[in-house]
Amino acid sequence: QRDGTAAGEPASHAAAGEMKRMKNKPGKSHDIPAAGESAPRLSPGETIRLLIKLGKNQGIRPGDIVGAITGETDLTGRQIGAIEIHDGFSLVDVPQALAPSLMEVMSRCQIKGHPVFIKPAKDKGGKKRDK
C-alpha cells in the first residue's frame, strides 16, 4: 500500500507501531519498560499537559482517554498523569519526551466515535503549559 501500512491494517495502528519502534531504540532515557517491569511514575518536570477537544458533552470519561492512549501507544496507565474532564475538553498529563509522537498518533484516532483534536495546553495567559 502507498501509505506504508500492511494490507487491512488501519493507519492508526501503523502509526502506533512507528511510535513503538521509536521508543524502543536502545540508549534512550525514555525507553518503555519491558513486559512485567514496573513503569516509572511521572515527575512534575518531565510532563506536559495536553488539551483534547473532547469532554463531558461527548460522554468522555478518564478511562476513555487512558484506554485510547494505552491502546494506540506503548504507554502504560502508570505513565499517564492527571486527567481533567471538562464540558467541552479534557486535559491530560503525559511524558514530555513522548508528547510529539503521542499527539501525532492520537490525532489520527477516535475516542467514542469522535475524532481526536489534541495539542499542548496553554495556561490562562495563553502560554504553553508545562508541568
PyMOL commands that set and color helices and strands:
alter all, ss='L'
color gray80, all
select helices_A, chain A and resi 11-23+44-46+56-58+62-72+77-79+96-106
alter helices_A, ss='H'
color red, helices_A
select strands_A, chain A and resi 47-52+83-85+90-95+110-111+114-115+118-120
alter strands_A, ss='S'
color yellow, strands_A
deselect
rebuild
show_as cartoon
